[in-house]
C-alpha cells in the first residue's frame, strides 16, 4: 500500500513532511491545489487517507528505511513526539525568540534533537525555522543562538541537497509563499521540482562572512549533475584538498547527483599505493559518498590512441627540444623547430617514445595550439612524456605517460562529468582545457572555479611537505604539525568543525589567507560542551600543600566529569591531607591568602617554605570550607598525594615555518621553524588511566587535549596532544 497522492495548500506547504518524504525516497504525486485552510493529506492506493502535517510526518518516520528516523526505541519515539508538539511554538510570532532560546540551550550538548542521528524531530524544528524566512536568516547571521545555528548549519551541510530543493521549490523569499513558476533574480524553479538552476552564488560571500549555503552551479539540472574529486596519489589529503572534496560533496547532494573519485595517476615517479590507500581513508573521514572509484591509468590505451589521432590530424607533434630551451621558447612565443615536422616524422618519433628507446626518451608530444597567444598556457602545452619508471598499478607496461593537462579534459568528458570544480589558480589554463576537449571532439565539460584555501604559517605543496617527511622534521604524513587531514584530526580537530569552516567560506573566488584560529575556535565550540574534565599538575618543581586540619585518612567522592554534560560520566576524586599544586600557582600565593581548591572548597595558606635560593619548597595551611569561592582570587587545580596518580606527557606544537606567508620565489627552507614540539612531564588524576586512544578531554586550567597514547602500564606515560583553542596561540 503506497502513497498515491500528497495534497496540501500551496500557501502553507508542510516543509518537514516534504523533506522527510524526499529523504526516505517516497515520491507520490504532488497536488498543491487545496484551499489555504486545508490540512495536508496522504491518499493511499487503497483509498485510505491520513490528515495533518505531524500525522503524515510520523507515518513517514515509521515507514522510512532510515535508521532511527522515528527513534531507536519507545523512549526516543516519545521524545520525538514531545518535539513535534513543541515545534508550533516557532510559528507563533511573540513566542518565536523564546522558542529559539529554549532550543539553543537544549542543543548546547547535542548534535541532533533525539539520539545520535537525524530524526523527524530535527525536520520539524528545521521547518519551523525555515518558514519564517528573513526572521530566521537574520538570527542565523547573528551570534545570539550559537548552538541552534550550529545545528541548523550542520543539517544544511549534511542534507543541503534535499532541504534547499524543498525551500526553493515550495517557498518564496520569505519562506512561506506559493510555489514559484517565474524567474527570480538568481534562479528558475518549477512547482514540483527544481528543473534547472542557473547563476552564481546567491549571496555575495566576502572573506570570512557566512554564506547562505545557496551556491549554484551554472546550467545544473537536478538529478543529472556529476562531479569528480581527482587527487594525485602523491601524498596525503590536506586541508586545501578538503575544500575541493567538500564542495564536490555539497554540489552532488544539492543537485541529487553523484561524485566520482578519480586518482590522477599519471606520474609514476611520485605516486604509490600507500598514498591511494590513505587518500581513500581521508575521503571516508570527510564523509564523502561516491558512486565509484576510477583511475586515469584505466584510460591509458584510449589516451594513447587519442594522442596518435591528434598527431595524424596535425593537431599535435613530437618535440625533442631540451626542457629549459622549450620553456624559454614558450615564454618568448618562439615556435619549436619541430613544430612543422611531417606527420610521418612525428609518428616515427611517437613510436620511439612508446618503446622507451634512447631516442624516445629525448622527446615529448606537444599540442599544436597557438604559440603567439598572450595566454601562455596555450603555447603548445606538453601532452605526453616518456618515462621508463614502473607505474604503481600497472608496472612497466607503458613507457609514455600523459600530462594532467591532456588527460583531465579527456577523462572528465568520457566519464560523464558535467561540472569540473577547479581552484582559481588554474584560471589561465581553462581555455586550454576547452581547446583540448574541442580538438578531441568530445562533449564540453563546464568548469566551476573556487578560490584555493591558503592558511597562515602553512605549506600546502606536496613537494614541500614531502621534504619535511624525508628530512625527519616530522614523524610522518599524519604528524599533528602537518596540515593533512590525518594530521589535524590526530591533533584533535573534529571533522564537523572542518566542514563548517569550509562551508562558511562557500565557493568564493576571492583569494584569502585564512587564520588557523578561526578553525580551532569552531572546534572548541564543538568539543567544550561535551569533553570530560580532568586534572594535571606539572611534574617539574611541583609543590606540596599540607593542610594541617585535612583528612587524616584519605576519602573518595564521586563527582561529574563535566558539570553540564551528564553523559560524560563520573570520576573518583581522592581527598588527602597533602596535595600537589603547580609551582607556577605556588609562586602567586601570598602568606595568609585564602584560595579555592577546585572541587573541594577554600583553604588559607599560612606558611610558605623556601630554600636558600628563594625557591618555594612547600606550603602549609588550613581548610576553610565555609568560605565563599566568590571572594578568592586564585582557583587552584590540585592532585592528592597518592600512588595512583598517572604519568603524563603533554605535547605542544608550533607552526613548521616562521613566516605567515612566503613571498614568490622565497625558499621555504630558510624559514623552517627549528623548534616545533615541546614535551612537558606531568601527573594526572587516576581516572585518566581509563581514557582511550583518540579521546578528547580538558585538563582544568591547562586546555584541551587529545589522547594519542593511552595508559598501558605504569612505566609508560599517557601521551596527550594539546589542542589549540583559537585564542591566538597555535598550541
Buried (B, 14 or more C-beta within 10 A) or exposed (E): EEBBBBBBBBBBBBBBBBBBBBBBEBEBEBBBEBEEEBBBBBBBEEEEEBEBBBBBBBBBBEBBEBEBBBBBEEEBBEBBBEBBEBBBBBBEEEEBBEBBEBBBEBBBBBBBBBBEEBBBBBBBBBBBBBBBBEBBBEBBEEEBBEBBBBBBBBBBBBBBBBBBBBBBBBBBEEBBBBBBEEEEEBBBBEEEBBEEBEBEBBBEBEEEEBBBBBBBBEEBBBEEBBBBBBBBBBBBBBBBBBBBBBBBBBBBBBBBBBBBBBBBBBBBEBBBEEBBEBBBBBBEBBBBEBEEEBBBBBBBEEBBEBBBBBBEEEBBBBBBBEEEEBEEBBEEEBEBEBBEBEEEEBBEBBBBBBBBBEBBBBBBBBBBBBBEBEBBBBBBBBBBBBBEEEBBBBEEEBBBBBBBBBBBBBBBBBBEBBBBBBBBEBBEBBBBBBBBBEBBEBEEBBBBBBBBBBBBBBBBEBEBBBBBBEEEBBBEBBBBBBBBBBBBBBBBBBBBBBBBBBBBBBBBBBEBEBBBBBBBBBBBBBBBBBBBBBBBBBBEEBBBBBBEEBEEEBEEEEEBBBEEBEEBEBBEBBBBBBBBBBBEBBEEBEEEBBBBBBBBBBBBBBEBEEEEEEEBEBBBBBBBEEBEEEEBEBBBBBBBBBEEBBBBBBBBBBBBBBBEEBEEEEEBEEBBBEEBBEEBEBBBBBBBBEBEEEBBBBBBEBBBBBBBBBBEEEEEBBBBBBBBBBEEEBB
